[in-house]
Amino acid sequence: MKPSTTKILPVLGLRANAAQFALLVAVNALVGGMVGQQQTVLPLLAHAEFGLGGYTFLFAYVAAFGIAKAASNWFAGTLSDRYGRKPVLLAGWLFAIPVPLLLIFAPDWSWVVAANVLLGINQGLTWSTTVIMKIDLVGPAQRGLAMGLNEAAGYGAVAATSLLAGYLAEQYGLRPAPFLLGLAYTALALLLSGVFVRETRPHALLDA
């Protein structure tokens, strides 16, 4: 008897893809958490450990982050169409691995700026890709809902992690405690993205 060659087509819709959609929401919350780990701590670190004042130091790391994120956002869609969504998502998380380590061991402010270049690339690739993947899953009827849930998870995690990082800094010092969150988030995101997240490009092809 010949083996079955029937190919199971993907199904569009939030309900049909609820598990994968929820997983991607969780992954994007971790993306937001990577920004939140440093929001409340870096200005304090700049003043207390590097003796920096004014706004020049803030502009340096914010500009580095913004430029890197804008550039990686530009390429995220093209790369995900060419190589698949999941490889781009994983690549984005690989860029995140050195970020907490650079912040923990930084001997001067240039390390913080370098960390934010890598963080910008991480954010551009992972945030954009989770948006694309959610839209792939739900199809044209629920794109707005997919985008809304993605943004709510990401920015909610920025706020929650900022509060948690601030608490850790108050209790245990500016380094390394707040940035251990980033290490934990990156490890969890690589596990979820590598093992449990499935490629969604077939859903996009079905939609097309």
mmCIF file of the C-alpha atoms, coordinates in Angstrom:
data_MODEL
# 
_entry.id   MODEL 
# 
loop_
_atom_site.group_PDB 
_atom_site.id 
_atom_site.type_symbol 
_atom_site.label_atom_id 
_atom_site.label_alt_id 
_atom_site.label_comp_id 
_atom_site.label_asym_id 
_atom_site.label_entity_id 
_atom_site.label_seq_id 
_atom_site.pdbx_PDB_ins_code 
_atom_site.Cartn_x 
_atom_site.Cartn_y 
_atom_site.Cartn_z 
_atom_site.occupancy 
_atom_site.B_iso_or_equiv 
_atom_site.pdbx_formal_charge 
_atom_site.auth_seq_id 
_atom_site.auth_comp_id 
_atom_site.auth_asym_id 
_atom_site.auth_atom_id 
_atom_site.pdbx_PDB_model_num 
ATOM 1   C CA . MET A 1 1   ? 0.000  0.000  0.000  1.00 0.00 ? 1   MET A CA 1 
ATOM 2   C CA . LYS A 1 2   ? 1.342  3.398  -0.992 1.00 0.00 ? 2   LYS A CA 1 
ATOM 3   C CA . PRO A 1 3   ? 1.939  5.870  1.810  1.00 0.00 ? 3   PRO A CA 1 
ATOM 4   C CA . SER A 1 4   ? -0.482 8.754  1.910  1.00 0.00 ? 4   SER A CA 1 
ATOM 5   C CA . THR A 1 5   ? 0.716  11.851 0.082  1.00 0.00 ? 5   THR A CA 1 
ATOM 6   C CA . THR A 1 6   ? -2.102 14.059 1.332  1.00 0.00 ? 6   THR A CA 1 
ATOM 7   C CA . LYS A 1 7   ? -0.705 17.384 2.442  1.00 0.00 ? 7   LYS A CA 1 
ATOM 8   C CA . ILE A 1 8   ? -2.372 19.075 5.384  1.00 0.00 ? 8   ILE A CA 1 
ATOM 9   C CA . LEU A 1 9   ? -2.950 22.704 4.509  1.00 0.00 ? 9   LEU A CA 1 
ATOM 10  C CA . PRO A 1 10  ? -2.598 25.371 7.180  1.00 0.00 ? 10  PRO A CA 1 
ATOM 11  C CA . VAL A 1 11  ? -5.775 26.972 8.498  1.00 0.00 ? 11  VAL A CA 1 
ATOM 12  C CA . LEU A 1 12  ? -6.072 30.706 9.001  1.00 0.00 ? 12  LEU A CA 1 
ATOM 13  C CA . GLY A 1 13  ? -7.699 32.282 12.039 1.00 0.00 ? 13  GLY A CA 1 
ATOM 14  C CA . LEU A 1 14  ? -6.995 33.067 15.667 1.00 0.00 ? 14  LEU A CA 1 
ATOM 15  C CA . ARG A 1 15  ? -9.039 30.218 17.082 1.00 0.00 ? 15  ARG A CA 1 
ATOM 16  C CA . ALA A 1 16  ? -7.462 27.624 14.794 1.00 0.00 ? 16  ALA A CA 1 
ATOM 17  C CA . ASN A 1 17  ? -3.958 28.812 15.700 1.00 0.00 ? 17  ASN A CA 1 
ATOM 18  C CA . ALA A 1 18  ? -4.563 29.839 19.311 1.00 0.00 ? 18  ALA A CA 1 
ATOM 19  C CA . ALA A 1 19  ? -1.635 27.897 20.797 1.00 0.00 ? 19  ALA A CA 1 
ATOM 20  C CA . GLN A 1 20  ? 0.954  29.232 18.360 1.00 0.00 ? 20  GLN A CA 1 
ATOM 21  C CA . PHE A 1 21  ? -0.491 32.727 18.568 1.00 0.00 ? 21  PHE A CA 1 
ATOM 22  C CA . ALA A 1 22  ? -0.288 32.714 22.377 1.00 0.00 ? 22  ALA A CA 1 
ATOM 23  C CA . LEU A 1 23  ? 3.274  31.428 22.163 1.00 0.00 ? 23  LEU A CA 1 
ATOM 24  C CA . LEU A 1 24  ? 4.237  34.296 19.876 1.00 0.00 ? 24  LEU A CA 1 
ATOM 25  C CA . VAL A 1 25  ? 2.584  36.773 22.251 1.00 0.00 ? 25  VAL A CA 1 
ATOM 26  C CA . ALA A 1 26  ? 4.776  35.371 25.024 1.00 0.00 ? 26  ALA A CA 1 
ATOM 27  C CA . VAL A 1 27  ? 7.889  35.617 22.851 1.00 0.00 ? 27  VAL A CA 1 
ATOM 28  C CA . ASN A 1 28  ? 7.122  39.247 22.044 1.00 0.00 ? 28  ASN A CA 1 
ATOM 29  C CA . ALA A 1 29  ? 6.658  39.973 25.734 1.00 0.00 ? 29  ALA A CA 1 
ATOM 30  C CA . LEU A 1 30  ? 10.222 38.732 26.189 1.00 0.00 ? 30  LEU A CA 1 
ATOM 31  C CA . VAL A 1 31  ? 11.305 41.054 23.367 1.00 0.00 ? 31  VAL A CA 1 
ATOM 32  C CA . GLY A 1 32  ? 9.827  43.986 25.272 1.00 0.00 ? 32  GLY A CA 1 
ATOM 33  C CA . GLY A 1 33  ? 11.395 42.759 28.486 1.00 0.00 ? 33  GLY A CA 1 
ATOM 34  C CA . MET A 1 34  ? 14.855 43.080 26.961 1.00 0.00 ? 34  MET A CA 1 
ATOM 35  C CA . VAL A 1 35  ? 14.298 46.831 26.684 1.00 0.00 ? 35  VAL A CA 1 
ATOM 36  C CA . GLY A 1 36  ? 12.661 47.063 30.086 1.00 0.00 ? 36  GLY A CA 1 
ATOM 37  C CA . GLN A 1 37  ? 15.662 45.558 31.887 1.00 0.00 ? 37  GLN A CA 1 
ATOM 38  C CA . GLN A 1 38  ? 17.683 48.719 31.217 1.00 0.00 ? 38  GLN A CA 1 
ATOM 39  C CA . GLN A 1 39  ? 15.122 51.526 31.107 1.00 0.00 ? 39  GLN A CA 1 
ATOM 40  C CA . THR A 1 40  ? 15.273 52.502 34.756 1.00 0.00 ? 40  THR A CA 1 
ATOM 41  C CA . VAL A 1 41  ? 18.806 51.328 35.447 1.00 0.00 ? 41  VAL A CA 1 
ATOM 42  C CA . LEU A 1 42  ? 21.039 52.842 32.756 1.00 0.00 ? 42  LEU A CA 1 
ATOM 43  C CA . PRO A 1 43  ? 20.555 56.505 33.751 1.00 0.00 ? 43  PRO A CA 1 
ATOM 44  C CA . LEU A 1 44  ? 21.422 55.574 37.341 1.00 0.00 ? 44  LEU A CA 1 
ATOM 45  C CA . LEU A 1 45  ? 24.381 53.511 36.179 1.00 0.00 ? 45  LEU A CA 1 
ATOM 46  C CA . ALA A 1 46  ? 25.678 56.350 34.037 1.00 0.00 ? 46  ALA A CA 1 
ATOM 47  C CA . HIS A 1 47  ? 25.728 58.723 36.978 1.00 0.00 ? 47  HIS A CA 1 
ATOM 48  C CA . ALA A 1 48  ? 26.778 56.385 39.796 1.00 0.00 ? 48  ALA A CA 1 
ATOM 49  C CA . GLU A 1 49  ? 29.443 54.261 38.107 1.00 0.00 ? 49  GLU A CA 1 
ATOM 50  C CA . PHE A 1 50  ? 30.636 56.260 35.097 1.00 0.00 ? 50  PHE A CA 1 
ATOM 51  C CA . GLY A 1 51  ? 30.266 59.786 36.413 1.00 0.00 ? 51  GLY A CA 1 
ATOM 52  C CA . LEU A 1 52  ? 28.221 60.925 33.430 1.00 0.00 ? 52  LEU A CA 1 
ATOM 53  C CA . GLY A 1 53  ? 25.771 63.802 33.664 1.00 0.00 ? 53  GLY A CA 1 
ATOM 54  C CA . GLY A 1 54  ? 23.561 65.797 31.340 1.00 0.00 ? 54  GLY A CA 1 
ATOM 55  C CA . TYR A 1 55  ? 21.891 64.308 28.286 1.00 0.00 ? 55  TYR A CA 1 
ATOM 56  C CA . THR A 1 56  ? 24.816 63.462 26.015 1.00 0.00 ? 56  THR A CA 1 
ATOM 57  C CA . PHE A 1 57  ? 25.220 59.950 27.417 1.00 0.00 ? 57  PHE A CA 1 
ATOM 58  C CA . LEU A 1 58  ? 21.466 59.326 27.047 1.00 0.00 ? 58  LEU A CA 1 
ATOM 59  C CA . PHE A 1 59  ? 21.524 60.478 23.442 1.00 0.00 ? 59  PHE A CA 1 
ATOM 60  C CA . ALA A 1 60  ? 24.453 58.159 22.652 1.00 0.00 ? 60  ALA A CA 1 
ATOM 61  C CA . TYR A 1 61  ? 22.814 54.917 23.698 1.00 0.00 ? 61  TYR A CA 1 
ATOM 62  C CA . VAL A 1 62  ? 19.297 55.872 22.593 1.00 0.00 ? 62  VAL A CA 1 
ATOM 63  C CA . ALA A 1 63  ? 20.584 56.916 19.155 1.00 0.00 ? 63  ALA A CA 1 
ATOM 64  C CA . ALA A 1 64  ? 22.602 53.702 18.831 1.00 0.00 ? 64  ALA A CA 1 
ATOM 65  C CA . PHE A 1 65  ? 19.537 51.659 19.700 1.00 0.00 ? 65  PHE A CA 1 
ATOM 66  C CA . GLY A 1 66  ? 17.217 53.594 17.391 1.00 0.00 ? 66  GLY A CA 1 
ATOM 67  C CA . ILE A 1 67  ? 19.486 53.500 14.340 1.00 0.00 ? 67  ILE A CA 1 
ATOM 68  C CA . ALA A 1 68  ? 20.184 49.778 14.739 1.00 0.00 ? 68  ALA A CA 1 
ATOM 69  C CA . LYS A 1 69  ? 16.497 48.993 15.257 1.00 0.00 ? 69  LYS A CA 1 
ATOM 70  C CA . ALA A 1 70  ? 15.443 51.048 12.233 1.00 0.00 ? 70  ALA A CA 1 
ATOM 71  C CA . ALA A 1 71  ? 17.982 49.296 9.994  1.00 0.00 ? 71  ALA A CA 1 
ATOM 72  C CA . SER A 1 72  ? 17.024 45.804 11.173 1.00 0.00 ? 72  SER A CA 1 
ATOM 73  C CA . ASN A 1 73  ? 13.312 46.627 10.840 1.00 0.00 ? 73  ASN A CA 1 
ATOM 74  C CA . TRP A 1 74  ? 14.019 47.514 7.225  1.00 0.00 ? 74  TRP A CA 1 
ATOM 75  C CA . PHE A 1 75  ? 15.479 44.083 6.505  1.00 0.00 ? 75  PHE A CA 1 
ATOM 76  C CA . ALA A 1 76  ? 13.256 41.910 8.719  1.00 0.00 ? 76  ALA A CA 1 
ATOM 77  C CA . GLY A 1 77  ? 10.416 41.545 6.226  1.00 0.00 ? 77  GLY A CA 1 
ATOM 78  C CA . THR A 1 78  ? 12.654 40.803 3.238  1.00 0.00 ? 78  THR A CA 1 
ATOM 79  C CA . LEU A 1 79  ? 14.724 38.288 5.182  1.00 0.00 ? 79  LEU A CA 1 
ATOM 80  C CA . SER A 1 80  ? 11.639 36.533 6.556  1.00 0.00 ? 80  SER A CA 1 
ATOM 81  C CA . ASP A 1 81  ? 10.240 36.153 3.038  1.00 0.00 ? 81  ASP A CA 1 
ATOM 82  C CA . ARG A 1 82  ? 13.534 34.857 1.703  1.00 0.00 ? 82  ARG A CA 1 
ATOM 83  C CA . TYR A 1 83  ? 14.658 32.547 4.509  1.00 0.00 ? 83  TYR A CA 1 
ATOM 84  C CA . GLY A 1 84  ? 11.514 32.011 6.567  1.00 0.00 ? 84  GLY A CA 1 
ATOM 85  C CA . ARG A 1 85  ? 10.119 33.669 9.674  1.00 0.00 ? 85  ARG A CA 1 
ATOM 86  C CA . LYS A 1 86  ? 11.570 31.294 12.253 1.00 0.00 ? 86  LYS A CA 1 
ATOM 87  C CA . PRO A 1 87  ? 15.234 31.631 11.172 1.00 0.00 ? 87  PRO A CA 1 
ATOM 88  C CA . VAL A 1 88  ? 14.978 35.427 11.359 1.00 0.00 ? 88  VAL A CA 1 
ATOM 89  C CA . LEU A 1 89  ? 13.348 35.204 14.795 1.00 0.00 ? 89  LEU A CA 1 
ATOM 90  C CA . LEU A 1 90  ? 16.134 32.951 16.054 1.00 0.00 ? 90  LEU A CA 1 
ATOM 91  C CA . ALA A 1 91  ? 18.825 35.165 14.533 1.00 0.00 ? 91  ALA A CA 1 
ATOM 92  C CA . GLY A 1 92  ? 17.333 38.145 16.343 1.00 0.00 ? 92  GLY A CA 1 
ATOM 93  C CA . TRP A 1 93  ? 17.575 36.338 19.659 1.00 0.00 ? 93  TRP A CA 1 
ATOM 94  C CA . LEU A 1 94  ? 21.182 35.348 19.022 1.00 0.00 ? 94  LEU A CA 1 
ATOM 95  C CA . PHE A 1 95  ? 22.029 39.042 18.826 1.00 0.00 ? 95  PHE A CA 1 
ATOM 96  C CA . ALA A 1 96  ? 20.522 39.441 22.307 1.00 0.00 ? 96  ALA A CA 1 
ATOM 97  C CA . ILE A 1 97  ? 22.876 37.006 24.039 1.00 0.00 ? 97  ILE A CA 1 
ATOM 98  C CA . PRO A 1 98  ? 25.796 39.444 24.579 1.00 0.00 ? 98  PRO A CA 1 
ATOM 99  C CA . VAL A 1 99  ? 23.587 42.380 25.623 1.00 0.00 ? 99  VAL A CA 1 
ATOM 100 C CA . PRO A 1 100 ? 23.163 41.645 29.358 1.00 0.00 ? 100 PRO A CA 1 
ATOM 101 C CA . LEU A 1 101 ? 26.798 40.518 29.599 1.00 0.00 ? 101 LEU A CA 1 
ATOM 102 C CA . LEU A 1 102 ? 28.067 43.769 28.087 1.00 0.00 ? 102 LEU A CA 1 
ATOM 103 C CA . LEU A 1 103 ? 25.915 45.757 30.508 1.00 0.00 ? 103 LEU A CA 1 
ATOM 104 C CA . ILE A 1 104 ? 27.056 43.719 33.510 1.00 0.00 ? 104 ILE A CA 1 
ATOM 105 C CA . PHE A 1 105 ? 30.776 43.916 32.763 1.00 0.00 ? 105 PHE A CA 1 
ATOM 106 C CA . ALA A 1 106 ? 30.971 47.317 31.019 1.00 0.00 ? 106 ALA A CA 1 
ATOM 107 C CA . PRO A 1 107 ? 34.140 49.157 32.135 1.00 0.00 ? 107 PRO A CA 1 
ATOM 108 C CA . ASP A 1 108 ? 33.089 52.326 30.292 1.00 0.00 ? 108 ASP A CA 1 
ATOM 109 C CA . TRP A 1 109 ? 30.100 53.806 28.496 1.00 0.00 ? 109 TRP A CA 1 
ATOM 110 C CA . SER A 1 110 ? 31.176 52.609 25.039 1.00 0.00 ? 110 SER A CA 1 
ATOM 111 C CA . TRP A 1 111 ? 30.228 49.077 26.085 1.00 0.00 ? 111 TRP A CA 1 
ATOM 112 C CA . VAL A 1 112 ? 26.738 50.281 26.926 1.00 0.00 ? 112 VAL A CA 1 
ATOM 113 C CA . VAL A 1 113 ? 26.444 51.905 23.499 1.00 0.00 ? 113 VAL A CA 1 
ATOM 114 C CA . ALA A 1 114 ? 27.654 48.678 21.849 1.00 0.00 ? 114 ALA A CA 1 
ATOM 115 C CA . ALA A 1 115 ? 25.117 46.688 23.856 1.00 0.00 ? 115 ALA A CA 1 
ATOM 116 C CA . ASN A 1 116 ? 22.360 48.964 22.576 1.00 0.00 ? 116 ASN A CA 1 
ATOM 117 C CA . VAL A 1 117 ? 23.440 48.470 18.970 1.00 0.00 ? 117 VAL A CA 1 
ATOM 118 C CA . LEU A 1 118 ? 22.981 44.728 19.476 1.00 0.00 ? 118 LEU A CA 1 
ATOM 119 C CA . LEU A 1 119 ? 19.743 45.304 21.368 1.00 0.00 ? 119 LEU A CA 1 
ATOM 120 C CA . GLY A 1 120 ? 18.424 47.426 18.497 1.00 0.00 ? 120 GLY A CA 1 
ATOM 121 C CA . ILE A 1 121 ? 19.146 44.618 16.038 1.00 0.00 ? 121 ILE A CA 1 
ATOM 122 C CA . ASN A 1 122 ? 17.491 42.145 18.385 1.00 0.00 ? 122 ASN A CA 1 
ATOM 123 C CA . GLN A 1 123 ? 14.403 44.327 18.698 1.00 0.00 ? 123 GLN A CA 1 
ATOM 124 C CA . GLY A 1 124 ? 14.122 45.060 14.989 1.00 0.00 ? 124 GLY A CA 1 
ATOM 125 C CA . LEU A 1 125 ? 14.344 41.423 13.933 1.00 0.00 ? 125 LEU A CA 1 
ATOM 126 C CA . THR A 1 126 ? 12.319 39.785 16.686 1.00 0.00 ? 126 THR A CA 1 
ATOM 127 C CA . TRP A 1 127 ? 9.557  42.352 17.184 1.00 0.00 ? 127 TRP A CA 1 
ATOM 128 C CA . SER A 1 128 ? 8.917  42.718 13.452 1.00 0.00 ? 128 SER A CA 1 
ATOM 129 C CA . THR A 1 129 ? 9.002  38.973 12.891 1.00 0.00 ? 129 THR A CA 1 
ATOM 130 C CA . THR A 1 130 ? 6.523  38.196 15.664 1.00 0.00 ? 130 THR A CA 1 
ATOM 131 C CA . VAL A 1 131 ? 4.158  40.766 14.114 1.00 0.00 ? 131 VAL A CA 1 
ATOM 132 C CA . ILE A 1 132 ? 4.532  39.110 10.708 1.00 0.00 ? 132 ILE A CA 1 
ATOM 133 C CA . MET A 1 133 ? 4.020  35.630 12.146 1.00 0.00 ? 133 MET A CA 1 
ATOM 134 C CA . LYS A 1 134 ? 0.868  36.585 14.015 1.00 0.00 ? 134 LYS A CA 1 
ATOM 135 C CA . ILE A 1 135 ? -0.585 38.209 10.910 1.00 0.00 ? 135 ILE A CA 1 
ATOM 136 C CA . ASP A 1 136 ? 0.321  35.068 8.931  1.00 0.00 ? 136 ASP A CA 1 
ATOM 137 C CA . LEU A 1 137 ? -1.618 32.922 11.389 1.00 0.00 ? 137 LEU A CA 1 
ATOM 138 C CA . VAL A 1 138 ? -4.818 34.935 11.654 1.00 0.00 ? 138 VAL A CA 1 
ATOM 139 C CA . GLY A 1 139 ? -5.221 35.951 8.017  1.00 0.00 ? 139 GLY A CA 1 
ATOM 140 C CA . PRO A 1 140 ? -6.739 39.152 6.661  1.00 0.00 ? 140 PRO A CA 1 
ATOM 141 C CA . ALA A 1 141 ? -9.845 39.280 8.868  1.00 0.00 ? 141 ALA A CA 1 
ATOM 142 C CA . GLN A 1 142 ? -8.005 39.680 12.191 1.00 0.00 ? 142 GLN A CA 1 
ATOM 143 C CA . ARG A 1 143 ? -4.806 41.538 11.334 1.00 0.00 ? 143 ARG A CA 1 
ATOM 144 C CA . GLY A 1 144 ? -5.703 44.520 13.496 1.00 0.00 ? 144 GLY A CA 1 
ATOM 145 C CA . LEU A 1 145 ? -6.339 42.292 16.494 1.00 0.00 ? 145 LEU A CA 1 
ATOM 146 C CA . ALA A 1 146 ? -3.038 40.494 15.936 1.00 0.00 ? 146 ALA A CA 1 
ATOM 147 C CA . MET A 1 147 ? -1.159 43.782 15.816 1.00 0.00 ? 147 MET A CA 1 
ATOM 148 C CA . GLY A 1 148 ? -2.927 45.099 18.909 1.00 0.00 ? 148 GLY A CA 1 
ATOM 149 C CA . LEU A 1 149 ? -2.166 42.032 21.005 1.00 0.00 ? 149 LEU A CA 1 
ATOM 150 C CA . ASN A 1 150 ? 1.442  42.072 19.842 1.00 0.00 ? 150 ASN A CA 1 
ATOM 151 C CA . GLU A 1 151 ? 1.951  45.705 20.847 1.00 0.00 ? 151 GLU A CA 1 
ATOM 152 C CA . ALA A 1 152 ? 0.136  45.274 24.158 1.00 0.00 ? 152 ALA A CA 1 
ATOM 153 C CA . ALA A 1 153 ? 2.308  42.295 25.108 1.00 0.00 ? 153 ALA A CA 1 
ATOM 154 C CA . GLY A 1 154 ? 5.545  43.979 24.082 1.00 0.00 ? 154 GLY A CA 1 
ATOM 155 C CA . TYR A 1 155 ? 5.016  47.351 25.717 1.00 0.00 ? 155 TYR A CA 1 
ATOM 156 C CA . GLY A 1 156 ? 3.342  45.835 28.761 1.00 0.00 ? 156 GLY A CA 1 
ATOM 157 C CA . ALA A 1 157 ? 6.484  43.777 29.286 1.00 0.00 ? 157 ALA A CA 1 
ATOM 158 C CA . VAL A 1 158 ? 8.651  46.891 28.894 1.00 0.00 ? 158 VAL A CA 1 
ATOM 159 C CA . ALA A 1 159 ? 6.749  48.534 31.741 1.00 0.00 ? 159 ALA A CA 1 
ATOM 160 C CA . ALA A 1 160 ? 6.615  45.467 33.998 1.00 0.00 ? 160 ALA A CA 1 
ATOM 161 C CA . THR A 1 161 ? 10.291 44.642 33.539 1.00 0.00 ? 161 THR A CA 1 
ATOM 162 C CA . SER A 1 162 ? 11.297 48.264 34.116 1.00 0.00 ? 162 SER A CA 1 
ATOM 163 C CA . LEU A 1 163 ? 9.561  48.120 37.491 1.00 0.00 ? 163 LEU A CA 1 
ATOM 164 C CA . LEU A 1 164 ? 11.125 44.766 38.343 1.00 0.00 ? 164 LEU A CA 1 
ATOM 165 C CA . ALA A 1 165 ? 14.606 45.875 37.269 1.00 0.00 ? 165 ALA A CA 1 
ATOM 166 C CA . GLY A 1 166 ? 14.261 49.008 39.377 1.00 0.00 ? 166 GLY A CA 1 
ATOM 167 C CA . TYR A 1 167 ? 13.276 46.922 42.385 1.00 0.00 ? 167 TYR A CA 1 
ATOM 168 C CA . LEU A 1 168 ? 16.242 44.581 41.884 1.00 0.00 ? 168 LEU A CA 1 
ATOM 169 C CA . ALA A 1 169 ? 18.586 47.540 41.532 1.00 0.00 ? 169 ALA A CA 1 
ATOM 170 C CA . GLU A 1 170 ? 17.290 49.015 44.782 1.00 0.00 ? 170 GLU A CA 1 
ATOM 171 C CA . GLN A 1 171 ? 17.594 45.744 46.669 1.00 0.00 ? 171 GLN A CA 1 
ATOM 172 C CA . TYR A 1 172 ? 20.791 44.273 45.215 1.00 0.00 ? 172 TYR A CA 1 
ATOM 173 C CA . GLY A 1 173 ? 22.630 47.073 43.431 1.00 0.00 ? 173 GLY A CA 1 
ATOM 174 C CA . LEU A 1 174 ? 22.806 48.370 39.884 1.00 0.00 ? 174 LEU A CA 1 
ATOM 175 C CA . ARG A 1 175 ? 24.842 45.424 38.651 1.00 0.00 ? 175 ARG A CA 1 
ATOM 176 C CA . PRO A 1 176 ? 24.423 42.565 37.950 1.00 0.00 ? 176 PRO A CA 1 
ATOM 177 C CA . ALA A 1 177 ? 20.950 41.818 39.357 1.00 0.00 ? 177 ALA A CA 1 
ATOM 178 C CA . PRO A 1 178 ? 18.737 43.856 36.949 1.00 0.00 ? 178 PRO A CA 1 
ATOM 179 C CA . PHE A 1 179 ? 20.521 42.521 33.885 1.00 0.00 ? 179 PHE A CA 1 
ATOM 180 C CA . LEU A 1 180 ? 20.167 38.906 34.951 1.00 0.00 ? 180 LEU A CA 1 
ATOM 181 C CA . LEU A 1 181 ? 16.581 39.357 33.774 1.00 0.00 ? 181 LEU A CA 1 
ATOM 182 C CA . GLY A 1 182 ? 17.924 39.836 30.251 1.00 0.00 ? 182 GLY A CA 1 
ATOM 183 C CA . LEU A 1 183 ? 19.911 36.613 30.437 1.00 0.00 ? 183 LEU A CA 1 
ATOM 184 C CA . ALA A 1 184 ? 16.851 34.717 31.640 1.00 0.00 ? 184 ALA A CA 1 
ATOM 185 C CA . TYR A 1 185 ? 14.605 36.262 28.981 1.00 0.00 ? 185 TYR A CA 1 
ATOM 186 C CA . THR A 1 186 ? 17.060 35.445 26.204 1.00 0.00 ? 186 THR A CA 1 
ATOM 187 C CA . ALA A 1 187 ? 17.471 31.821 27.309 1.00 0.00 ? 187 ALA A CA 1 
ATOM 188 C CA . LEU A 1 188 ? 13.700 31.333 27.561 1.00 0.00 ? 188 LEU A CA 1 
ATOM 189 C CA . ALA A 1 189 ? 13.065 33.019 24.203 1.00 0.00 ? 189 ALA A CA 1 
ATOM 190 C CA . LEU A 1 190 ? 15.652 30.865 22.435 1.00 0.00 ? 190 LEU A CA 1 
ATOM 191 C CA . LEU A 1 191 ? 14.052 27.754 23.933 1.00 0.00 ? 191 LEU A CA 1 
ATOM 192 C CA . LEU A 1 192 ? 10.524 28.766 22.923 1.00 0.00 ? 192 LEU A CA 1 
ATOM 193 C CA . SER A 1 193 ? 11.523 30.029 19.469 1.00 0.00 ? 193 SER A CA 1 
ATOM 194 C CA . GLY A 1 194 ? 13.809 27.117 18.657 1.00 0.00 ? 194 GLY A CA 1 
ATOM 195 C CA . VAL A 1 195 ? 11.698 24.241 19.975 1.00 0.00 ? 195 VAL A CA 1 
ATOM 196 C CA . PHE A 1 196 ? 8.050  25.279 20.051 1.00 0.00 ? 196 PHE A CA 1 
ATOM 197 C CA . VAL A 1 197 ? 7.493  28.064 17.509 1.00 0.00 ? 197 VAL A CA 1 
ATOM 198 C CA . ARG A 1 198 ? 6.561  26.773 14.047 1.00 0.00 ? 198 ARG A CA 1 
ATOM 199 C CA . GLU A 1 199 ? 7.233  28.389 10.698 1.00 0.00 ? 199 GLU A CA 1 
ATOM 200 C CA . THR A 1 200 ? 4.255  30.472 9.532  1.00 0.00 ? 200 THR A CA 1 
ATOM 201 C CA . ARG A 1 201 ? 5.216  31.258 5.941  1.00 0.00 ? 201 ARG A CA 1 
ATOM 202 C CA . PRO A 1 202 ? 2.855  28.515 4.624  1.00 0.00 ? 202 PRO A CA 1 
ATOM 203 C CA . HIS A 1 203 ? -0.026 30.460 6.187  1.00 0.00 ? 203 HIS A CA 1 
ATOM 204 C CA . ALA A 1 204 ? 1.063  33.580 4.324  1.00 0.00 ? 204 ALA A CA 1 
ATOM 205 C CA . LEU A 1 205 ? 1.241  31.639 1.050  1.00 0.00 ? 205 LEU A CA 1 
ATOM 206 C CA . LEU A 1 206 ? -2.245 30.268 1.638  1.00 0.00 ? 206 LEU A CA 1 
ATOM 207 C CA . ASP A 1 207 ? -3.518 33.796 2.296  1.00 0.00 ? 207 ASP A CA 1 
ATOM 208 C CA . ALA A 1 208 ? -1.854 35.010 -0.902 1.00 0.00 ? 208 ALA A CA 1 
# 
